[in-house]
Amino acid sequence: MRPGFRMLSALMIVGALASPVVVSGCYHHGGYDHAAWSDSEGPYYARWEQETHRDHKDWAQRNGGEQGQYWSWRHDHQ
C-alpha cells in the first residue's frame, strides 16, 4: 500500500466514526440538552420568568447564561 493511500484510508475511517456526532445536530452544554424554541414554549417561559423573579424580556434578548438557566429549569418542569 502506498503511504498516501494509507493516510486517506485512515482519514476516511475517522470521518466515518465522527460523522454521527457531527450530523446529528444535537449538542450538550452545561449539563443539559438544548431544545428547539417554538411558540409552545411561551407559557413555560412566562412561568420561568415569574418563578425566578425576572423582568420580562424577549427570548432573543436573554444572554446565553440566562437561556441555559431556562432550559435547565424547563427540563425539570416537563
Z-matrix of the N, CA and C atoms (Angstrom, degrees):
N
C 1 1.451
C 2 1.525 1 109.29
N 3 1.325 2 116.28 1 139.33
C 4 1.452 3 120.09 2 178.38
C 5 1.526 4 109.68 3 -77.74
N 6 1.333 5 117.94 4 148.44
C 7 1.479 6 121.31 5 -178.41
C 8 1.535 7 112.86 6 -58.11
N 9 1.302 8 117.87 7 -39.10
C 10 1.466 9 120.58 8 179.62
C 11 1.525 10 111.72 9 -64.62
N 12 1.320 11 116.00 10 -37.47
C 13 1.456 12 120.65 11 179.39
C 14 1.530 13 110.61 12 -68.13
N 15 1.316 14 116.48 13 -37.96
C 16 1.480 15 120.14 14 177.89
C 17 1.518 16 110.88 15 -63.61
N 18 1.332 17 115.37 16 -42.04
C 19 1.471 18 119.55 17 179.67
C 20 1.530 19 110.15 18 -64.63
N 21 1.317 20 116.78 19 -43.15
C 22 1.460 21 120.78 20 178.20
C 23 1.525 22 111.05 21 -62.46
N 24 1.312 23 116.91 22 -42.10
C 25 1.467 24 120.87 23 178.38
C 26 1.528 25 110.91 24 -62.43
N 27 1.320 26 116.66 25 -42.91
C 28 1.466 27 120.61 26 179.13
C 29 1.525 28 111.15 27 -63.19
N 30 1.325 29 116.71 28 -42.49
C 31 1.462 30 120.32 29 179.30
C 32 1.529 31 111.53 30 -65.08
N 33 1.325 32 116.53 31 -37.17
C 34 1.466 33 119.98 32 178.33
C 35 1.526 34 111.15 33 -66.37
N 36 1.309 35 116.79 34 -38.37
C 37 1.473 36 120.47 35 178.19
C 38 1.524 37 110.34 36 -65.80
N 39 1.323 38 116.24 37 -45.90
C 40 1.467 39 120.39 38 178.54
C 41 1.529 40 110.03 39 -60.90
N 42 1.326 41 116.73 40 -43.09
C 43 1.464 42 120.29 41 178.71
C 44 1.521 43 112.28 42 -62.61
N 45 1.320 44 116.37 43 -40.77
C 46 1.463 45 120.09 44 179.47
C 47 1.523 46 111.36 45 -65.18
N 48 1.313 47 116.88 46 -37.10
C 49 1.465 48 120.43 47 179.79
C 50 1.526 49 111.79 48 -73.76
N 51 1.321 50 116.79 49 -33.26
C 52 1.466 51 120.46 50 -177.17
C 53 1.521 52 112.86 51 -85.91
N 54 1.306 53 118.97 52 -20.44
C 55 1.468 54 121.13 53 -172.81
C 56 1.527 55 114.78 54 -59.33
N 57 1.333 56 121.47 55 -38.49
C 58 1.475 57 118.00 56 179.16
C 59 1.523 58 112.78 57 -60.25
N 60 1.314 59 116.98 58 -34.98
C 61 1.462 60 120.19 59 179.33
C 62 1.523 61 110.33 60 -69.49
N 63 1.313 62 116.21 61 -42.91
C 64 1.457 63 120.88 62 -177.68
C 65 1.523 64 111.54 63 -71.34
N 66 1.308 65 117.77 64 -42.40
C 67 1.453 66 122.50 65 -174.46
C 68 1.522 67 112.65 66 -75.78
N 69 1.307 68 117.76 67 -27.10
C 70 1.464 69 120.53 68 -173.91
C 71 1.520 70 112.84 69 -60.57
N 72 1.321 71 117.26 70 -32.08
C 73 1.450 72 119.70 71 179.75
C 74 1.516 73 113.23 72 77.63
N 75 1.305 74 118.28 73 -2.91
C 76 1.458 75 122.31 74 178.40
C 77 1.515 76 108.45 75 -88.72
N 78 1.309 77 115.03 76 148.20
C 79 1.441 78 117.73 77 174.05
C 80 1.508 79 109.95 78 -145.63
N 81 1.285 80 113.57 79 159.12
C 82 1.459 81 121.11 80 -175.15
C 83 1.522 82 106.58 81 -127.57
N 84 1.313 83 116.15 82 128.52
C 85 1.457 84 119.74 83 -177.37
C 86 1.527 85 109.16 84 -147.05
N 87 1.280 86 116.43 85 130.85
C 88 1.453 87 120.37 86 174.04
C 89 1.511 88 114.95 87 66.46
N 90 1.314 89 118.90 88 23.36
C 91 1.445 90 120.91 89 175.23
C 92 1.518 91 114.84 90 87.80
N 93 1.308 92 118.26 91 8.57
C 94 1.452 93 120.11 92 177.73
C 95 1.521 94 108.39 93 -144.45
N 96 1.300 95 116.71 94 155.94
C 97 1.451 96 121.95 95 176.64
C 98 1.523 97 108.12 96 -93.46
N 99 1.303 98 115.40 97 134.36
C 100 1.460 99 119.32 98 175.98
C 101 1.520 100 108.48 99 -76.72
N 102 1.278 101 116.20 100 136.80
C 103 1.464 102 121.30 101 176.42
C 104 1.523 103 108.00 102 -104.50
N 105 1.276 104 116.01 103 167.15
C 106 1.457 105 120.70 104 178.25
C 107 1.529 106 109.47 105 -80.21
N 108 1.320 107 116.64 106 136.25
C 109 1.451 108 121.41 107 178.09
C 110 1.521 109 108.19 108 -77.72
N 111 1.311 110 116.38 109 135.93
C 112 1.466 111 121.16 110 176.68
C 113 1.522 112 108.12 111 -144.77
N 114 1.319 113 115.68 112 170.75
C 115 1.472 114 120.81 113 -179.58
C 116 1.526 115 112.04 114 -59.79
N 117 1.320 116 117.12 115 -27.49
C 118 1.468 117 120.17 116 -178.67
C 119 1.527 118 112.10 117 -70.88
N 120 1.334 119 117.95 118 -11.13
C 121 1.470 120 121.02 119 177.97
C 122 1.521 121 112.18 120 -76.79
N 123 1.318 122 118.05 121 -18.35
C 124 1.466 123 122.13 122 -174.49
C 125 1.517 124 115.00 123 -49.29
N 126 1.340 125 119.23 124 -52.64
C 127 1.468 126 119.35 125 -179.71
C 128 1.534 127 112.88 126 -63.37
N 129 1.323 128 116.71 127 -37.56
C 130 1.471 129 119.60 128 177.87
C 131 1.520 130 110.62 129 -66.93
N 132 1.321 131 116.13 130 -41.08
C 133 1.463 132 120.91 131 -179.96
C 134 1.532 133 110.49 132 -62.83
N 135 1.323 134 116.38 133 -44.24
C 136 1.470 135 120.35 134 178.14
C 137 1.531 136 110.53 135 -62.11
N 138 1.318 137 117.24 136 -41.17
C 139 1.470 138 121.43 137 178.08
C 140 1.525 139 110.89 138 -63.76
N 141 1.345 140 116.72 139 -41.56
C 142 1.465 141 121.05 140 178.25
C 143 1.523 142 110.50 141 -61.77
N 144 1.338 143 116.70 142 -44.30
C 145 1.464 144 119.54 143 178.19
C 146 1.526 145 110.58 144 -59.48
N 147 1.323 146 116.24 145 -42.64
C 148 1.465 147 120.55 146 -178.82
C 149 1.525 148 110.61 147 -67.36
N 150 1.332 149 117.24 148 -50.29
C 151 1.467 150 120.92 149 -176.39
C 152 1.524 151 113.03 150 -65.75
N 153 1.318 152 117.17 151 -27.42
C 154 1.469 153 120.18 152 -179.03
C 155 1.527 154 111.78 153 -101.59
N 156 1.352 155 115.75 154 10.07
C 157 1.465 156 122.66 155 174.73
C 158 1.527 157 112.27 156 56.37
N 159 1.312 158 115.59 157 48.31
C 160 1.465 159 121.43 158 179.04
C 161 1.518 160 109.86 159 -107.76
N 162 1.314 161 115.48 160 146.59
C 163 1.459 162 120.08 161 171.43
C 164 1.522 163 107.59 162 -68.99
N 165 1.347 164 115.46 163 152.00
C 166 1.458 165 118.77 164 179.71
C 167 1.524 166 110.70 165 -70.81
N 168 1.323 167 115.39 166 133.86
C 169 1.462 168 123.78 167 172.34
C 170 1.507 169 106.89 168 -140.09
N 171 1.316 170 116.12 169 148.54
C 172 1.458 171 118.65 170 171.23
C 173 1.520 172 108.46 171 -62.35
N 174 1.318 173 115.34 172 148.36
C 175 1.467 174 121.49 173 -178.25
C 176 1.528 175 111.63 174 -52.80
N 177 1.313 176 116.67 175 -43.17
C 178 1.460 177 121.17 176 -176.12
C 179 1.530 178 112.46 177 -65.83
N 180 1.325 179 117.35 178 -20.15
C 181 1.460 180 120.77 179 179.96
C 182 1.529 181 112.27 180 -85.42
N 183 1.315 182 117.95 181 -11.25
C 184 1.466 183 121.62 182 178.03
C 185 1.525 184 109.50 183 -76.18
N 186 1.323 185 115.90 184 141.23
C 187 1.460 186 118.24 185 176.98
C 188 1.535 187 109.63 186 -77.48
N 189 1.304 188 115.67 187 171.55
C 190 1.462 189 120.65 188 -176.83
C 191 1.513 190 113.54 189 -59.57
N 192 1.327 191 117.22 190 -34.59
C 193 1.463 192 120.39 191 178.93
C 194 1.517 193 111.81 192 -65.37
N 195 1.330 194 115.80 193 -44.48
C 196 1.469 195 119.68 194 178.69
C 197 1.524 196 111.15 195 -67.18
N 198 1.317 197 117.01 196 -39.60
C 199 1.457 198 119.78 197 178.14
C 200 1.531 199 110.21 198 -62.95
N 201 1.321 200 116.17 199 -39.52
C 202 1.464 201 119.95 200 177.11
C 203 1.520 202 111.72 201 -64.45
N 204 1.336 203 116.84 202 -39.36
C 205 1.458 204 120.13 203 177.60
C 206 1.520 205 110.55 204 -64.31
N 207 1.345 206 116.21 205 -37.82
C 208 1.464 207 119.01 206 177.45
C 209 1.524 208 110.13 207 -62.57
N 210 1.342 209 117.63 208 -49.42
C 211 1.467 210 119.32 209 -176.96
C 212 1.522 211 111.67 210 -63.44
N 213 1.327 212 116.78 211 -35.10
C 214 1.460 213 119.86 212 176.42
C 215 1.526 214 109.76 213 -62.99
N 216 1.326 215 117.00 214 -46.56
C 217 1.470 216 122.01 215 176.89
C 218 1.509 217 110.36 216 -61.83
N 219 1.321 218 116.06 217 -42.94
C 220 1.469 219 121.51 218 -175.84
C 221 1.526 220 111.62 219 -62.95
N 222 1.304 221 117.49 220 -39.70
C 223 1.465 222 120.44 221 179.65
C 224 1.525 223 112.06 222 -67.49
N 225 1.318 224 116.39 223 -22.08
C 226 1.460 225 120.15 224 176.38
C 227 1.533 226 111.87 225 -88.26
N 228 1.323 227 117.69 226 -7.65
C 229 1.463 228 122.57 227 -176.19
C 230 1.523 229 110.59 228 -126.07
N 231 1.305 230 117.03 229 53.83
C 232 1.471 231 120.79 230 -179.45
C 233 1.466 232 109.43 231 -65.26
